[in-house]
């Protein structure tokens, strides 16, 4: 069965959020450490994660963010997310989008930790994940758009002044409506000048103009979601011509009501227009999905066989920001598996 092939296929993931990857098991542990608004019972958690719309998703997401209060929480979360990625999803490489601003919390005296402690905890966990599970993790620091320019200033400072070799990208997440992309151009200019890759979210819950802003003003090298790109033929042509990939997350788009039904998802339009696409899980436990499940959905929507699915996996590796040696190794694993799987 194709699902069995996908489950064992070596993979890379490029659009997956650090806190948003916390499974009910992980969130339950954190909720027991920090009792409050998030239930610790797994069944209650599943109901807690039933989203009405994108705004409600952000509300729930931030409630989970508030459970990450100490460096030990960061270590635990990161190590356990790495465990589940490697042992359950066949991941060999992942670029985790982290939002340090929501853990450092310079706007709150009663919460938060120093950026030095945050960075050290991330790096401790990253090293342990590679040692324990063979999974290579890299970081993308993103601006939480809902917190505006103060968060952008702080995130840029974290990225430039407390950078580790594992930090490869600079992003922009959170709500798009009411959060215009042009205001963040200076931050992306500075991050790119320092050698970080530009990977903003755009066009998930707004129109294609937001994607154009990400490309023209923020220098996007990959676009998170880009769902509304299908509404603009010239934008699709531009993406195809430049090879700038879209990070497609089908179940996420359904859960947040960005797309009404899977049958209406534009992933086929992207493929048919020649746009480079990668398949990702975004915030998998919150959307009741896995990367394996997203590959199954993409295979169904795109009519892919084992060879086509393996090509999806290869694309993710090739457009990642992994070092050449990591790309070569993972691509070789995919090739060997596809030949003998």
QUIJOJO-V879816 format. One record per backbone hydrogen bond with DSSP energy under -0.5 kcal/mol. NH is the residue of the N-H (numbers start at 0). CO is the residue of the C=O. E is the energy in kcal/mol with one decimal. If there is no record, write none. Layout:
[[NH/CO/E] [NH/CO/E]]
This chain:
[[4/0/-1.8] [5/1/-2.7] [6/2/-2.2] [7/3/-1.3] [8/4/-0.8] [8/5/-0.7] [10/89/-2.2] [12/92/-1.8] [15/94/-0.7] [16/281/-3.0] [17/96/-2.8] [20/16/-0.7] [20/17/-1.0] [21/18/-1.9] [22/20/-0.6] [26/22/-3.1] [27/23/-2.5] [28/24/-1.5] [29/25/-2.2] [30/26/-3.0] [31/27/-1.8] [32/28/-1.6] [33/29/-2.0] [38/36/-0.5] [44/40/-2.4] [45/41/-2.0] [46/42/-1.5] [47/43/-2.3] [48/44/-1.8] [49/46/-1.6] [50/48/-1.0] [53/255/-0.8] [56/52/-2.1] [57/53/-2.3] [58/54/-1.8] [59/55/-2.4] [60/56/-3.0] [61/57/-2.5] [62/58/-1.3] [63/59/-1.7] [64/60/-2.4] [65/61/-1.7] [66/63/-2.0] [67/64/-2.0] [68/66/-1.2] [73/69/-1.8] [74/70/-2.5] [75/71/-2.7] [76/72/-2.9] [77/73/-2.6] [78/74/-2.6] [79/75/-2.6] [80/76/-2.5] [81/77/-2.4] [82/78/-2.2] [83/79/-2.2] [84/80/-2.4] [85/81/-2.4] [86/82/-2.8] [87/83/-1.7] [88/83/-0.5] [88/84/-1.3] [89/85/-0.6] [90/84/-1.8] [91/10/-3.1] [92/10/-1.1] [93/135/-2.2] [94/12/-2.3] [95/93/-0.7] [95/137/-2.5] [96/15/-2.7] [97/95/-0.7] [97/139/-3.4] [101/98/-1.3] [102/99/-1.4] [103/99/-3.0] [104/100/-2.4] [107/104/-1.9] [112/102/-0.9] [117/113/-2.2] [118/114/-2.8] [119/115/-2.3] [120/116/-2.2] [121/117/-2.3] [122/118/-2.5] [123/119/-2.6] [124/120/-2.2] [125/121/-2.7] [126/122/-2.3] [127/123/-1.9] [128/124/-2.7] [129/125/-2.2] [130/126/-2.1] [131/127/-3.2] [132/128/-2.7] [133/128/-0.6] [133/129/-1.2] [134/128/-1.0] [135/91/-2.3] [135/133/-0.5] [136/134/-0.6] [137/93/-2.3] [138/165/-2.8] [139/95/-2.3] [140/168/-2.0] [141/97/-2.7] [141/139/-0.5] [142/170/-2.1] [144/142/-1.1] [144/172/-1.9] [146/143/-2.4] [147/144/-1.7] [150/146/-0.8] [151/147/-1.7] [152/148/-3.0] [153/149/-2.2] [154/150/-2.8] [155/151/-2.3] [156/152/-1.9] [157/153/-2.5] [158/154/-2.4] [159/155/-2.5] [160/156/-2.8] [161/157/-1.3] [166/163/-1.6] [167/138/-2.7] [167/165/-0.7] [168/138/-1.4] [169/196/-3.2] [170/140/-2.8] [171/198/-0.5] [172/142/-2.7] [178/175/-2.2] [182/179/-0.6] [183/180/-2.2] [184/181/-1.9] [187/183/-2.1] [188/184/-2.8] [189/185/-2.0] [190/186/-2.3] [191/187/-2.7] [192/188/-2.1] [193/189/-1.2] [194/191/-1.7] [195/190/-2.4] [196/167/-2.4] [198/169/-2.5] [198/196/-0.6] [200/171/-2.6] [201/223/-2.2] [209/206/-1.5] [210/206/-0.6] [211/207/-2.3] [212/208/-2.4] [213/209/-2.0] [214/210/-2.2] [215/211/-3.4] [216/212/-2.5] [217/212/-1.3] [218/214/-0.5] [219/213/-2.3] [220/197/-3.1] [221/197/-1.1] [222/244/-2.4] [223/199/-2.6] [223/221/-0.5] [224/222/-0.6] [224/246/-1.9] [225/201/-1.9] [225/223/-1.6] [227/202/-2.6] [228/225/-2.2] [229/226/-1.2] [230/227/-2.1] [231/228/-2.0] [235/231/-2.3] [236/232/-2.3] [237/233/-2.1] [238/234/-2.8] [239/235/-2.5] [240/236/-2.5] [241/237/-2.6] [242/238/-1.6] [243/238/-0.7] [244/220/-0.7] [245/275/-2.3] [246/222/-2.9] [247/245/-1.0] [247/277/-2.6] [252/248/-2.0] [253/249/-1.5] [254/250/-2.7] [255/251/-2.3] [256/253/-1.3] [257/252/-1.6] [258/252/-2.2] [263/260/-1.7] [264/261/-2.0] [267/264/-0.7] [269/265/-2.3] [270/266/-2.3] [271/267/-3.1] [272/268/-1.5] [273/270/-1.5] [274/269/-2.4] [277/245/-2.2] [279/247/-2.5] [281/14/-2.0] [282/280/-1.5] [285/19/-0.7] [285/282/-0.6] [286/282/-1.3] [286/283/-0.6] [287/284/-1.2] [288/283/-2.5] [293/289/-2.1] [294/290/-2.1] [295/291/-2.0] [296/292/-2.5] [297/293/-2.6] [298/294/-2.6] [299/295/-2.0] [300/296/-2.8] [301/297/-2.3] [302/298/-0.7] [302/299/-0.5] [303/298/-2.4] [308/304/-2.5] [309/305/-2.4] [310/306/-1.8] [311/307/-1.7] [312/308/-2.0] [313/309/-2.3] [314/310/-2.5] [315/311/-1.9] [316/312/-1.6] [317/313/-2.6] [318/314/-2.3] [319/316/-1.0] [326/322/-2.4] [327/323/-2.8] [328/324/-2.0] [329/325/-2.6] [330/326/-2.7] [331/327/-1.9] [332/328/-1.8] [333/329/-2.4] [334/330/-2.7] [335/331/-2.5] [336/332/-2.4] [337/333/-3.1] [338/334/-2.0] [339/335/-1.5] [340/336/-3.4]]
